[in-house]
Amino acid sequence: MTPPNKRKALGKGLGALIPQKKNGAIPSKAEPADKKRGVMSVPIEDVRPNRQQPRKAFDDAALLELAESIKTHGLMQPVLVRSRGNHFEIIAGERRWRASQRAGLKAIEVVVKDLAEEDVFEWALIENIQREDLNPIEEAEAYRRLLDGTKMTQEQLSHRVAKDRSTIANALRLLKLPEEVRRQVIAGAISMGHARALLSLESADHMVKMARDVVKRGLSVREVERMVRALRKAAEGGDKPEAVDPYGSLPGGKPAVERVTHELVRSLGTKVRIVPHGKRGKIEIDFASADELNRLIGHLRG
């Protein structure tokens, strides 16, 4: 039976490199380097980020939350580094290092690993993948960099990072998106499903325009897929693209909306319009004077 205080490894290699004490505690910064365990405490200003780090975006709120946890419980897992003469360079754990700085730590526990230059980026990528810390674009750019730098095939890379080859191929396709659409994927404004649908369009201008529609109108992935098929059909046959039913996402569709509109007109005694935007929308009510506005407000309140 596994002892209750033993921490679960974060992958096949990294967990074995950074074991914990039997009681789960981290040595204090006053302790000398524990050569047997490979953990040592160093001044936090001597640790520098790796310029090859595949992760570029760090959520500020999540960093503050981790910093508060470190203040209360200490750093539960050392940062993996390599020696660079008068300082240490982070291989894996930049987020923990950043949070430790915010927590006011003067020293930080590290594990020093001797890695060749070409291996550092791969280790950083694998650690981020295991923690699911990369956004889709960062992950795709990291795969492309490894493929170009090592001359590995996608099949070989899939074994190295423990991902299906199709997953890597689909990720790499995201790099064909225009820059504006990539930023929307990074921000989470459009999903991977939306992005894959947009990639079926050959025109970058069409991708950008439709991505803006996704954000503005709250279009679902299926709605985007229908619009893409219509545009492709028009491009192939010279016909105008089929119009997307703006009422398609609402219960009952256009007939139900028209019925409710007529009921509101009879009830309020003025023009009423229901304007759909995907699954959302707005109701517009006309008034011709201040008195009529007061009448409508009283009616709605009553």
Buried (B, 14 or more C-beta within 10 A) or exposed (E): EEEEEEEEBBBEEBBEBBBBEEEEEBBEBEEEBEEEBBBBBBEBEBBBEBEBBBBEEEEEEEBEEBBEBBBEEBBBBBBBBBEEEEEBBBBBBBBBBBBBBBBEBEBBBBBBBEBEEEBBBBBBBBBBBBBEBBBBBBBBBBBBBBBEEBEBEBEEBBEEBEBEBEBBEBBBEBEBBBEEBBBBBBEEBBBEEBBBBBBBBEEBEBBBEBBBBBEEBBBBBEBBBBBBBBBBBEBEEEEEBEEBEBBBBBEEBEEEBEEBBEEBBEEBEBEBBBEBBBEEBEEEBEBEEEEBEEBBEEEEEE
